[in-house]
């Protein structure tokens, strides 16, 4: 695993309380410190790590204090809405885009490179969840799936702390009318093409604000706005910090978002 690119500063504020940190040894991570009040450690790997490589991911986790013996729970992500109970798996076998758990001793992990990782933690219990939220999943209801599965275990929406990690922002999220139509009922989610700062690939495109759609879902579900934190940094705009599907193309490197109970 290579060290973080030299052009990346040692500390970068990413909005919403998220922080990129590069240590003197060159190892870097994206931290979500506001989840600490709920007893959850949330982190995201930077562009110096390719989470497609299981060994590289494990080394990065150990570099940041996760014991080598701690199992990792993951899923086969399909841009859907299923959120399943986490279990240790060396190979992803469940077709799902979210994981939840209610104890210690397990690392939840999803992969992303423009889609939004979303952490949800119950401040009154040990239940927490981590989901992969792309436009398809958000349009189809993955945010509601995550809140519902925690509620089924006894959690209340108003007791959840939620963090929406770095993802593709409106400056780079070009979509056609077939996608925009899925979000047009949400105020502010669909923006004019004037918001795009990248060359347009089609004449009928507009800009999508995925975070606005996620926030609308959380509000409708009863999650308190003051307990929701959203990163404002764009994954495509910052190659020194993030991987990006829109920038690197299909088959490119991925970032890992992880969550675990603090013990």
Secondary structure as GFF3:
##gff-version 3
##sequence-region A 1 263
A	DSSP	beta_strand	11	13	.	.	.	ID=ss1
A	DSSP	beta_strand	18	22	.	.	.	ID=ss2
A	DSSP	beta_strand	28	32	.	.	.	ID=ss3
A	DSSP	three_ten_helix	33	38	.	.	.	ID=ss4
A	DSSP	beta_strand	40	44	.	.	.	ID=ss5
A	DSSP	alpha_helix	54	63	.	.	.	ID=ss6
A	DSSP	beta_strand	71	73	.	.	.	ID=ss7
A	DSSP	beta_strand	83	85	.	.	.	ID=ss8
A	DSSP	beta_strand	98	101	.	.	.	ID=ss9
A	DSSP	beta_strand	106	112	.	.	.	ID=ss10
A	DSSP	beta_strand	116	122	.	.	.	ID=ss11
A	DSSP	beta_strand	128	133	.	.	.	ID=ss12
A	DSSP	alpha_helix	135	140	.	.	.	ID=ss13
A	DSSP	alpha_helix	142	152	.	.	.	ID=ss14
A	DSSP	three_ten_helix	157	159	.	.	.	ID=ss15
A	DSSP	beta_strand	160	164	.	.	.	ID=ss16
A	DSSP	beta_strand	174	175	.	.	.	ID=ss17
A	DSSP	alpha_helix	177	180	.	.	.	ID=ss18
A	DSSP	beta_strand	190	191	.	.	.	ID=ss19
A	DSSP	three_ten_helix	193	195	.	.	.	ID=ss20
A	DSSP	beta_strand	206	208	.	.	.	ID=ss21
A	DSSP	alpha_helix	210	220	.	.	.	ID=ss22
A	DSSP	three_ten_helix	225	227	.	.	.	ID=ss23
A	DSSP	beta_strand	228	230	.	.	.	ID=ss24
A	DSSP	alpha_helix	245	248	.	.	.	ID=ss25
A	DSSP	beta_strand	255	261	.	.	.	ID=ss26
###
